């Protein structure tokens, strides 16, 4: 196969062949064919190189999402010619001399590695070629990442996408653990595990650009020595191009497939990070398998240093800490890393003390909060994030006391950093129906709440009249209808009454109001009364570690409709347990707690 590989490389474009000189393309193709990989066209990403414009190839492995190109290549070239002088003249210092020097040094290092050609003179770049700006982004711990802005130059606008790239986020790793724990539980065997990450080194730079791709791969870079613009041409995937993302993820998906199907490795793929799990006694074998796979196919990966830690019970990956110290009991713990929490807490405190927030800083802060919020169980964190919407869109810049309240709440959640528990799939679901009625002029039952729960082969229900004092709290004296508030209260009450049934379970909650459904899903509402109930719902949910699916059920199909009207003498409830007395007591406590929280946030 070596002779055939050499012949293949000799027939390839020389720049592409050089970029993938270490790759065994034919072996890669054979492995994919042997494992029945659905997207054999992925081999062309190595054989022909990747484009930067045009249609992203269909893989038929991803969800559809059509995004047409906004301009054609011809329009891009005409535009590039028109704005060329302006693009060149606007190249200037970032204002940070050290950053400018680092960007220049790193660029020249890429030239030495054969990733770029340059520096080029202006007349060496065809007049109709777009010039994408390269700049440095200073990250935490002083690291500088080079960004090539292919959006500003219009190159990214020339891309048509028909599929949405799917990444194996932390949730996918957690789902893998849930399946593992479930299988071990069913087989009655130990579920102990260890974990580590494998990190591809300079991953994008290991894939070449096609001859067509190179036409649109020119960069303009500020030279701090001459104080002028210099030009370079990319020979490998640039960081900042839409097609680079799709091409690399396509290759990473193929590597992951070979590992799972061909080598039986339990792992996930997130860009260039592969999280791998193994039984402790097979850790050495798993490590050798992954190492052999990468080396056989010619992929360079971290083999020493912080990114090459051995299999262990603990592993930091994708900004979270995976804790498998009690995996043998069927439980894994996932939380934000201490570093992420500390940095974000400091930033939040500065914003709160400063009392104001610009649109740009709000967008940056929200992005980091969203990433951290994904590891905070429940919907409370999402509610806190909503505070930044107005600031991100430039509608406000000064924080109110309410804004500070929710930012402080988010900070406190980060400080607590309560881990998410990942366990085996529960044996049975809990199904709950809730409903409310409101007929203001009804002589005996103007407003009521009903709930029915089916769990563990048993049926439970509550049926309560909403007294006048509580109806006034819900807004009866101020509006004609309070059904939205009552429906939300019924759902919240079911959460409080049946919390022991919900704990650690998958729960399907059917409600009879669209507004209630969306308010509980989002954790917020524009209705101040419902907003406080949505917050209480999210808080209880996070305490229970329940997985709650909320859906709408039509009134005619809602078995909680009769109890909400005080009708409990129906066949479904013949052998059911009546918990109305407990619900009545819980209702009083809930109302007191909700409005106390509301007063603090007001």
C-alpha positions as CSV (number, residue, x, y, z in Angstrom):
1,X,0.0,0.0,0.0
2,X,3.0,2.3,0.5
3,X,3.8,2.3,-3.2
4,X,0.2,3.1,-4.1
5,X,0.3,5.9,-1.5
6,X,3.4,7.4,-3.0
7,X,1.8,7.2,-6.5
8,X,-1.3,8.9,-5.2
9,X,0.7,11.8,-3.6
10,X,2.7,12.2,-6.8
11,X,-0.5,12.8,-8.7
12,X,-1.9,15.3,-6.2
13,X,-1.5,19.1,-6.3
14,X,2.0,19.7,-4.8
15,X,0.8,22.0,-2.0
16,X,-2.0,19.6,-1.0
17,X,0.4,16.7,-1.1
18,X,2.9,18.6,1.2
19,X,0.2,19.5,3.7
20,X,-0.9,15.9,4.1
21,X,2.5,14.3,3.5
22,X,2.2,12.3,6.8
23,X,-1.4,11.1,6.1
24,X,-2.0,7.5,4.8
25,X,-5.0,8.4,2.7
26,X,-5.5,5.0,1.1
27,X,-5.4,3.3,4.5
28,X,-7.9,5.9,5.8
29,X,-10.2,5.1,2.8
30,X,-9.9,1.4,3.4
31,X,-10.7,1.7,7.1
32,X,-13.8,3.8,6.3
33,X,-14.9,1.3,3.7
34,X,-14.4,-1.6,6.1
35,X,-16.5,0.1,8.8
36,X,-19.3,1.1,6.3
37,X,-18.8,4.8,6.8
38,X,-21.7,6.6,5.1
39,X,-19.7,9.6,3.8
40,X,-16.9,8.3,1.7
41,X,-16.5,11.7,0.0
42,X,-14.6,12.8,3.2
43,X,-11.5,11.2,1.7
44,X,-11.4,14.0,-0.9
45,X,-10.9,16.5,1.8
46,X,-7.4,15.0,2.1
47,X,-6.9,14.0,-1.5
48,X,-8.0,17.2,-3.2
49,X,-7.8,19.6,-0.4
50,X,-10.6,21.8,0.9
51,X,-12.3,24.7,-0.8
52,X,-13.1,28.0,0.9
53,X,-16.2,28.9,-1.2
54,X,-19.1,27.2,-2.9
55,X,-21.3,24.4,-1.6
56,X,-20.3,22.4,1.4
57,X,-20.5,18.7,0.4
58,X,-23.5,16.8,1.7
59,X,-22.6,14.1,4.1
60,X,-26.2,12.7,4.7
61,X,-25.1,12.2,8.3
62,X,-26.3,15.6,9.7
63,X,-29.5,17.4,10.3
64,X,-30.6,19.7,7.4
65,X,-30.1,23.4,7.6
66,X,-30.1,25.4,4.4
67,X,-28.1,28.6,4.3
68,X,-27.5,29.9,0.8
69,X,-24.5,31.9,-0.3
70,X,-25.1,35.6,-0.3
71,X,-22.8,36.4,-3.2
72,X,-21.2,34.5,-6.0
73,X,-17.4,34.0,-6.5
74,X,-17.6,36.5,-9.4
75,X,-19.2,39.1,-7.2
76,X,-16.7,38.5,-4.5
77,X,-13.8,39.0,-6.9
78,X,-15.3,42.2,-8.3
79,X,-15.9,43.5,-4.8
80,X,-12.3,42.6,-3.7
81,X,-10.9,44.6,-6.6
82,X,-13.1,47.7,-5.7
83,X,-12.1,47.7,-2.0
84,X,-8.5,46.6,-2.4
85,X,-6.8,49.9,-1.7
86,X,-9.1,50.7,1.2
87,X,-8.4,47.2,2.7
88,X,-4.7,47.7,2.4
89,X,-4.6,51.2,3.9
90,X,-6.8,50.2,6.9
91,X,-4.2,47.7,8.1
92,X,-2.7,49.3,11.2
93,X,-1.5,48.5,14.7
94,X,-3.9,47.1,17.2
95,X,-2.6,49.6,19.8
96,X,-0.8,46.9,21.7
97,X,2.8,46.7,20.5
98,X,3.4,43.3,22.2
99,X,0.3,41.8,20.6
100,X,1.4,43.1,17.2
101,X,4.8,41.6,17.6
102,X,3.4,38.2,18.7
103,X,1.1,38.1,15.7
104,X,3.9,38.8,13.3
105,X,6.2,36.2,14.9
106,X,3.6,33.6,14.8
107,X,2.8,34.4,11.2
108,X,6.5,34.0,10.2
109,X,6.6,30.7,12.1
110,X,3.7,29.5,10.0
111,X,5.7,30.4,6.9
112,X,8.7,28.3,8.2
113,X,6.3,25.4,8.8
114,X,5.0,25.6,5.2
115,X,1.5,26.7,6.2
116,X,1.8,30.1,4.6
117,X,3.6,31.6,1.6
118,X,5.0,35.1,2.2
119,X,5.5,37.9,2.9
120,X,4.3,38.8,-0.6
121,X,4.5,42.1,-2.3
122,X,1.3,43.9,-3.3
123,X,1.9,43.1,-7.0
124,X,2.3,39.4,-6.2
125,X,-1.4,39.2,-5.2
126,X,-3.9,39.3,-8.1
127,X,-6.0,42.4,-8.0
128,X,-9.3,40.5,-7.7
129,X,-8.3,38.4,-4.7
130,X,-10.0,39.2,-1.4
131,X,-7.6,40.1,1.4
132,X,-8.7,38.7,4.8
133,X,-7.5,40.5,7.9
134,X,-5.4,38.5,10.4
135,X,-5.4,39.7,14.0
136,X,-4.5,38.4,17.4
137,X,-7.0,37.5,20.1
138,X,-5.4,37.6,23.6
139,X,-6.8,34.7,25.7
140,X,-6.5,33.8,29.3
141,X,-3.0,33.1,30.7
142,X,-1.5,35.4,28.1
143,X,-2.0,33.0,25.1
144,X,-2.6,34.7,21.8
145,X,-4.8,33.0,19.1
146,X,-4.5,34.0,15.5
147,X,-7.8,34.8,13.8
148,X,-8.2,35.1,10.1
149,X,-11.4,37.1,9.4
150,X,-12.9,35.6,6.3
151,X,-16.2,37.2,7.1
152,X,-15.0,40.7,6.7
153,X,-13.5,40.0,3.3
154,X,-16.7,38.3,2.1
155,X,-15.3,34.9,1.6
156,X,-17.6,33.3,4.1
157,X,-20.6,34.9,2.3
158,X,-19.7,32.7,-0.7
159,X,-20.5,29.5,1.1
160,X,-23.8,27.5,0.8
161,X,-24.5,25.2,3.6
162,X,-27.2,22.4,3.5
163,X,-26.4,20.7,6.8
164,X,-25.8,21.8,10.4
165,X,-22.5,20.5,11.8
166,X,-23.1,18.5,15.0
167,X,-20.5,18.6,17.7
168,X,-20.1,16.1,20.6
169,X,-20.6,18.5,23.4
170,X,-20.3,17.7,27.1
171,X,-23.9,16.5,26.9
172,X,-23.0,13.8,24.4
173,X,-20.2,12.6,26.7
174,X,-22.8,12.5,29.6
175,X,-25.3,10.6,27.4
176,X,-22.6,8.0,26.7
177,X,-22.1,7.6,30.4
178,X,-25.8,7.2,31.0
179,X,-26.0,4.4,28.4
180,X,-22.9,2.8,29.9
181,X,-24.4,2.9,33.4
182,X,-27.7,1.5,32.2
183,X,-26.1,-1.4,30.3
184,X,-23.9,-2.3,33.3
185,X,-26.9,-2.1,35.6
186,X,-28.9,-4.4,33.3
187,X,-26.0,-6.9,33.1
188,X,-25.3,-6.6,36.9
189,X,-21.6,-5.8,36.4
190,X,-19.3,-3.1,37.7
191,X,-19.5,0.2,35.9
192,X,-16.1,1.6,36.9
193,X,-14.4,3.9,34.4
194,X,-11.5,6.1,33.8
195,X,-11.2,9.0,31.4
196,X,-8.7,11.1,29.4
197,X,-8.6,13.4,26.4
198,X,-6.6,13.1,23.2
199,X,-5.8,16.4,21.5
200,X,-4.9,16.8,17.8
201,X,-2.0,19.3,17.5
202,X,-2.6,22.3,15.2
203,X,-5.5,20.4,13.8
204,X,-6.6,22.7,11.1
205,X,-3.0,23.0,9.8
206,X,-2.9,19.3,9.1
207,X,-5.4,19.7,6.2
208,X,-4.4,21.3,2.9
209,X,-6.3,23.8,0.8
210,X,-7.3,22.9,-2.7
211,X,-6.0,24.9,-5.7
212,X,-9.4,26.6,-5.9
213,X,-9.4,27.3,-2.2
214,X,-6.0,29.0,-2.4
215,X,-7.5,31.6,-4.8
216,X,-9.4,33.1,-1.9
217,X,-6.9,32.4,0.9
218,X,-4.8,35.6,1.0
219,X,-4.2,37.4,4.3
220,X,-3.2,41.0,5.1
221,X,-1.1,41.3,8.2
222,X,0.3,44.3,10.0
223,X,4.1,44.3,10.1
224,X,5.2,46.1,13.3
225,X,8.8,46.5,11.9
226,X,7.8,48.3,8.7
227,X,4.5,49.7,10.0
228,X,2.9,48.5,6.8
229,X,0.6,45.7,5.5
230,X,2.2,42.5,4.3
231,X,0.5,39.7,2.4
232,X,0.4,35.9,2.8
233,X,-1.3,33.0,1.1
234,X,-2.7,30.1,3.2
235,X,-1.8,26.6,2.1
236,X,-3.7,24.9,4.9
237,X,-7.1,25.4,6.6
238,X,-7.3,28.9,8.1
239,X,-8.9,29.5,11.4
240,X,-11.9,31.8,10.7
241,X,-13.3,30.4,7.5
242,X,-16.7,28.6,7.4
243,X,-15.5,25.9,5.0
244,X,-12.5,25.2,7.3
245,X,-15.0,24.3,10.1
246,X,-17.1,22.0,7.9
247,X,-14.1,20.3,6.4
248,X,-12.3,19.6,9.6
249,X,-15.4,18.4,11.4
250,X,-16.1,16.1,8.5
251,X,-12.7,14.5,9.0
252,X,-12.9,14.4,12.8
253,X,-16.3,12.6,12.5
254,X,-14.6,10.0,10.3
255,X,-11.8,9.5,12.8
256,X,-14.4,9.1,15.6
257,X,-16.4,6.6,13.5
258,X,-13.3,4.4,12.9
259,X,-12.5,4.5,16.6
260,X,-16.0,3.5,17.6
261,X,-16.9,1.0,14.9
262,X,-13.5,-0.4,14.1
263,X,-11.7,-0.3,17.4
264,X,-14.6,-0.3,19.9
265,X,-13.4,2.8,21.6
266,X,-15.9,4.7,23.8
267,X,-15.1,8.3,22.9
268,X,-16.5,11.6,21.7
269,X,-15.3,14.2,19.2
270,X,-15.4,18.0,19.8
271,X,-13.3,19.7,17.1
272,X,-9.8,18.5,17.9
273,X,-10.6,17.1,21.4
274,X,-11.5,13.5,21.8
275,X,-12.8,12.4,25.2
276,X,-12.1,8.7,25.7
277,X,-13.5,6.4,28.4
278,X,-12.1,3.0,29.4
279,X,-12.4,0.4,32.1
280,X,-9.4,0.8,34.5
281,X,-7.9,-2.6,33.6
282,X,-8.2,-1.8,29.9
283,X,-6.8,1.7,30.0
284,X,-3.4,0.7,28.6
285,X,-5.0,-1.1,25.8
286,X,-7.4,1.8,25.0
287,X,-4.5,4.3,25.0
288,X,-2.5,2.1,22.6
289,X,-5.5,1.7,20.3
290,X,-6.1,5.4,20.0
291,X,-2.3,6.2,19.7
292,X,-2.0,3.5,17.0
293,X,-5.0,4.8,15.1
294,X,-3.7,8.4,15.0
295,X,-0.2,7.4,14.1
296,X,-1.2,4.9,11.4
297,X,-3.4,7.5,9.7
298,X,-0.7,10.2,10.1
299,X,-2.5,12.6,12.5
300,X,-0.2,14.5,14.9
301,X,-1.5,14.7,18.4
302,X,-0.3,15.8,21.8
303,X,1.9,13.1,23.3
304,X,3.3,15.0,26.3
305,X,2.4,18.0,28.5
306,X,-0.9,19.2,29.9
307,X,-2.8,17.9,26.9
308,X,-1.5,14.4,27.2
309,X,-2.5,13.4,30.7
310,X,-3.0,9.6,31.3
311,X,-6.3,7.9,32.0
312,X,-7.5,8.9,35.5
313,X,-10.7,9.1,37.6
314,X,-10.8,12.9,37.0
315,X,-10.3,14.8,33.7
316,X,-10.7,18.4,32.7
317,X,-12.2,18.7,29.2
318,X,-14.2,21.4,27.3
319,X,-14.1,23.6,30.4
320,X,-15.7,21.0,32.7
321,X,-14.4,18.5,35.2
322,X,-15.5,14.9,34.7
323,X,-15.4,13.0,38.0
324,X,-15.6,9.2,37.8
325,X,-14.4,8.5,41.3
326,X,-17.8,6.8,42.1
327,X,-18.5,5.5,38.6
328,X,-18.5,1.9,40.1
329,X,-21.8,2.9,41.8
330,X,-23.4,4.1,38.6
331,X,-22.8,7.8,39.1
332,X,-20.6,10.3,37.3
333,X,-20.2,14.0,38.4
334,X,-19.8,16.9,36.0
335,X,-19.1,20.5,37.0
336,X,-17.5,23.7,35.7
337,X,-13.7,23.8,36.3
338,X,-12.5,25.9,39.2
339,X,-10.6,28.1,36.8
340,X,-13.6,28.9,34.7
341,X,-15.8,29.6,37.8
342,X,-13.2,31.8,39.4
343,X,-12.6,33.9,36.2
344,X,-16.3,34.3,35.5
345,X,-17.1,35.2,39.1
346,X,-14.4,37.9,39.1
347,X,-15.8,39.3,35.8
348,X,-19.4,39.3,37.2
349,X,-18.3,41.0,40.4
350,X,-16.6,43.8,38.4
351,X,-19.7,44.3,36.3
352,X,-21.9,44.5,39.4
353,X,-19.6,46.9,41.1
354,X,-19.2,49.1,38.0
355,X,-23.0,49.3,37.5
356,X,-22.8,49.5,33.7
357,X,-22.1,47.3,30.7
358,X,-21.4,48.1,27.1
359,X,-23.0,46.1,24.2
360,X,-19.6,44.4,23.2
361,X,-18.8,43.5,26.8
362,X,-22.3,42.2,27.4
363,X,-22.0,39.9,24.3
364,X,-18.7,38.6,25.5
365,X,-19.9,38.0,29.0
366,X,-23.1,36.3,27.9
367,X,-21.2,33.9,25.7
368,X,-19.0,32.8,28.6
369,X,-22.0,32.6,30.9
370,X,-23.9,30.5,28.4
371,X,-21.1,28.0,28.2
372,X,-20.9,27.8,32.0
373,X,-24.7,27.7,32.4
374,X,-24.8,24.5,30.4
375,X,-23.3,22.7,33.4
376,X,-25.7,24.2,36.0
377,X,-28.6,21.9,36.4
378,X,-32.1,23.3,35.8
379,X,-33.3,26.6,34.2
380,X,-32.3,29.1,36.9
381,X,-29.1,30.0,35.1
382,X,-30.9,30.6,31.9
383,X,-33.2,33.0,33.7
384,X,-30.1,34.9,34.9
385,X,-28.7,35.1,31.4
386,X,-31.8,36.9,30.2
387,X,-30.7,39.9,32.1
388,X,-28.0,40.6,29.5
389,X,-30.3,40.6,26.5
390,X,-31.0,44.3,26.5
391,X,-27.4,45.2,27.1
392,X,-26.2,42.9,24.3
393,X,-28.6,44.6,21.9
394,X,-27.5,48.0,23.0
395,X,-30.9,49.1,24.4
396,X,-29.5,49.7,27.9
397,X,-26.1,50.2,29.6
398,X,-26.8,50.9,33.3
399,X,-27.7,48.0,35.6
400,X,-30.8,48.1,37.8
401,X,-31.0,46.5,41.2
402,X,-33.0,43.7,39.6
403,X,-30.2,43.1,37.1
404,X,-27.7,43.0,39.9
405,X,-29.8,40.5,41.8
406,X,-29.8,38.0,39.0
407,X,-26.1,38.4,38.2
408,X,-25.4,37.9,41.8
409,X,-27.6,34.8,41.8
410,X,-25.6,33.4,38.8
411,X,-22.3,34.2,40.6
412,X,-23.5,32.4,43.7
413,X,-24.4,29.3,41.6
414,X,-20.9,29.3,40.1
415,X,-19.4,29.6,43.6
416,X,-21.5,26.7,44.8
417,X,-20.6,24.8,41.6
418,X,-22.9,21.9,42.5
419,X,-22.0,19.0,40.1
420,X,-24.5,17.5,37.7
421,X,-25.1,13.8,38.5
422,X,-25.1,11.5,35.5
423,X,-26.7,8.1,36.3
424,X,-28.3,5.2,34.5
425,X,-31.6,5.9,32.7
426,X,-34.4,5.5,35.2
427,X,-36.5,2.4,35.0
428,X,-39.8,4.3,34.6
429,X,-41.1,7.7,33.7
430,X,-43.4,9.8,35.8
431,X,-46.3,11.3,33.8
432,X,-48.1,14.3,35.2
433,X,-51.1,16.2,34.0
434,X,-52.1,19.6,35.4
435,X,-54.9,22.0,34.7
436,X,-56.8,25.0,36.1
437,X,-60.2,26.5,35.5
438,X,-61.4,30.0,35.9
439,X,-65.0,31.1,35.6
440,X,-65.2,34.4,37.5
441,X,-69.0,34.3,38.0
442,X,-69.4,30.6,38.9
443,X,-71.4,30.5,42.2
444,X,-69.5,27.7,43.9
445,X,-66.1,27.1,42.2
446,X,-64.8,30.1,40.3
447,X,-61.2,28.9,40.1
448,X,-59.6,25.6,40.8
449,X,-56.4,23.6,40.4
450,X,-56.0,20.0,39.4
451,X,-53.2,17.5,39.0
452,X,-52.9,13.8,38.3
453,X,-49.6,11.9,38.5
454,X,-49.0,8.3,37.3
455,X,-45.8,6.7,38.7
456,X,-44.6,3.3,39.8
457,X,-47.9,1.8,38.8
458,X,-50.0,4.1,41.0
459,X,-52.1,7.1,40.5
460,X,-52.2,10.3,42.6
461,X,-54.2,13.4,42.3
462,X,-55.1,16.7,43.9
463,X,-58.2,19.0,43.5
464,X,-58.2,22.4,45.1
465,X,-60.4,25.5,45.0
466,X,-58.5,28.8,44.7
467,X,-59.9,31.1,47.4
468,X,-60.6,34.7,46.8
469,X,-57.5,36.0,48.6
470,X,-55.2,33.9,46.3
471,X,-57.2,34.9,43.2
472,X,-56.5,38.6,44.1
473,X,-52.8,37.8,44.4
474,X,-52.9,36.2,40.9
475,X,-54.4,39.5,39.6
476,X,-58.2,39.0,39.6
477,X,-58.8,42.6,40.7
478,X,-56.7,44.0,37.9
479,X,-57.6,41.9,34.9
480,X,-60.5,40.0,33.4
481,X,-58.7,36.6,33.2
482,X,-56.2,34.9,35.4
483,X,-56.2,31.5,33.7
484,X,-52.5,31.9,32.6
485,X,-51.5,32.5,36.2
486,X,-53.7,29.7,37.5
487,X,-52.4,27.2,34.9
488,X,-48.8,28.0,35.8
489,X,-49.6,27.7,39.6
490,X,-51.1,24.2,39.0
491,X,-47.9,23.1,37.3
492,X,-45.7,24.6,40.0
493,X,-47.8,23.0,42.7
494,X,-47.5,19.5,41.1
495,X,-43.7,20.0,41.2
496,X,-43.8,20.8,44.9
497,X,-46.3,18.1,45.9
498,X,-44.7,15.2,44.0
499,X,-41.0,16.2,44.4
500,X,-40.2,12.8,45.9
501,X,-41.7,11.1,42.8
502,X,-39.7,13.4,40.5
503,X,-36.3,13.2,42.2
504,X,-33.7,11.8,39.7
505,X,-36.4,10.7,37.3
506,X,-37.5,11.5,33.8
507,X,-40.8,13.4,34.1
508,X,-43.3,14.2,31.3
509,X,-45.4,17.2,32.5
510,X,-48.5,18.0,30.4
511,X,-49.9,21.5,30.9
512,X,-53.0,23.0,29.3
513,X,-51.7,26.4,28.4
514,X,-49.2,27.5,25.8
515,X,-48.0,30.5,27.8
516,X,-47.4,28.3,30.8
517,X,-45.4,25.8,28.7
518,X,-43.1,28.4,27.2
519,X,-42.7,30.3,30.5
520,X,-41.6,27.1,32.3
521,X,-39.4,26.0,29.5
522,X,-37.6,29.4,29.3
523,X,-37.6,30.0,33.1
524,X,-38.9,33.5,32.6
525,X,-42.1,35.4,31.6
526,X,-43.1,39.0,30.8
527,X,-46.0,38.5,33.2
528,X,-44.5,39.4,36.6
529,X,-46.7,37.0,38.5
530,X,-45.9,34.1,36.2
531,X,-42.2,35.1,36.1
532,X,-42.0,34.5,39.9
533,X,-43.6,31.1,39.5
534,X,-41.3,30.2,36.7
535,X,-38.3,31.1,38.9
536,X,-39.7,28.9,41.7
537,X,-40.3,26.0,39.3
538,X,-36.7,26.3,38.0
539,X,-35.3,26.4,41.5
540,X,-37.2,23.2,42.6
541,X,-36.2,21.4,39.4
542,X,-32.5,22.1,40.0
543,X,-32.8,20.8,43.6
544,X,-34.5,17.6,42.4
545,X,-32.1,16.8,39.5
546,X,-35.2,15.8,37.6
547,X,-35.2,15.6,33.8
548,X,-38.6,17.3,33.0
549,X,-40.1,17.4,29.5
550,X,-42.9,20.0,29.3
551,X,-45.6,19.6,26.7
552,X,-49.1,21.0,25.9
553,X,-52.1,18.7,26.1
554,X,-55.6,19.6,24.7
555,X,-58.3,20.2,27.3
556,X,-60.4,17.2,26.0
557,X,-57.4,14.9,26.5
558,X,-56.4,16.3,29.9
559,X,-57.3,14.0,32.7
560,X,-56.6,16.8,35.2
561,X,-59.5,18.9,33.8
562,X,-62.2,17.3,36.1
563,X,-60.2,17.6,39.3
564,X,-59.5,21.3,38.5
565,X,-63.3,21.8,38.5
566,X,-63.7,19.8,41.8
567,X,-64.9,16.7,40.0
568,X,-63.0,13.6,41.4
569,X,-65.7,11.0,41.1
570,X,-64.4,9.7,37.7
571,X,-63.2,6.1,36.8
572,X,-59.6,7.1,36.4
573,X,-59.4,8.2,40.1
574,X,-61.4,5.3,41.6
575,X,-58.3,3.7,43.1
576,X,-56.1,6.8,43.1
577,X,-54.5,8.4,46.2
578,X,-55.9,11.8,47.1
579,X,-53.2,14.2,48.1
580,X,-55.3,17.4,48.2
581,X,-54.7,18.1,51.9
582,X,-50.9,18.0,51.3
583,X,-51.3,20.1,48.2
584,X,-53.4,22.7,50.1
585,X,-50.6,23.1,52.7
586,X,-47.9,23.2,50.0
587,X,-49.8,25.9,48.1
588,X,-49.8,28.2,51.1
589,X,-46.0,27.7,51.6
590,X,-45.4,28.2,47.8
591,X,-47.2,31.5,47.6
592,X,-45.3,32.8,50.7
593,X,-42.0,31.8,49.2
594,X,-42.7,33.0,45.7
595,X,-43.6,36.5,46.7
596,X,-40.6,36.8,49.1
597,X,-38.3,36.0,46.2
598,X,-40.2,38.5,44.1
599,X,-39.7,41.3,46.6
600,X,-36.0,40.6,46.7
601,X,-35.7,40.8,42.9
602,X,-38.0,43.8,42.5
